[in-house]
Amino acid sequence: MVTWEKQGTEVKTRYTVEYITSKKDWQRVCDGNHPAPWELYQAKRFDSLDDALTFYLVRFFDEGTFDVKLFEQIDVDGDQVREAYIEPSGCVLDGIRSVIDCDMRNRMNKAEDRLEKAEKELDKYQRFISHYKFWDRFNTFEDGE
């Protein structure tokens, strides 16, 4: 995407996602035991905001990520003219979380329903086997003999 163009001028926008996935490093950041905590972050650079934002959101919702930050850097003719921290507003992230939570609740409810049905079926089969005293035959079948 070109937002501004001038003959003979090169404008480049880059996005950097910095994140911590190490519990030890995160603890060092929180405790203030590291003189330069930004050195503990892993970094991934992108030329595309779409790719950077996708990676950021994956890291944001990943349980293994302790912290994640997104930065935009604009260079004009090789000189950095702007670096900014980008953070989606709380309502955006809350909206995404609520959709994910709702979807997960629906999936869990369906899984619980299937589990309940399977447990009822298993109980019915076990009662059938017990009623007709087929446990010896069942065990022989289960052992592959």
C-alpha positions, 0 to 999 in steps of 0.5 A: 500500500502506498500512502504518500509518494514523491518522485525520488523519495523512498517511503517504507513502512515496517511492522514488528511484533515483539513477544515473550514465550519463555516463562523465565524471561517473562518473570525476569521482566516482571521482577525488573531483574533485567537491565534491558527487558526489551532484549528478552523479547523475540521479534518478527518483522513484516512489510504487511500490516495484514500479516503483522496483525494476524501474527499479533492476534495469534500470539495475543490469544496463544496461552504460551505467550506472556506478552506481545507488542506491535510496532509500526516504523516508517522510514523516509529515504532510509531515515526513521521518521516515526515509530509507534506502538500499536494496540487495538482498543480494548473493545476490539480485543474484548469483541474477539474474545467474546466471539471465541468464548461463545464459540468455545462454549458452544463446542464444549456444550456439544462435546458434553452432550455427545459424552453424555450420550456415549456414557448412556450407551456404554452403561446400556451395553455394560448392563446388557453384557452383565444381564446375559453373563457375556463378560467372559465372551466379551473379554475373549473378543477384546483380547483378540482370541 
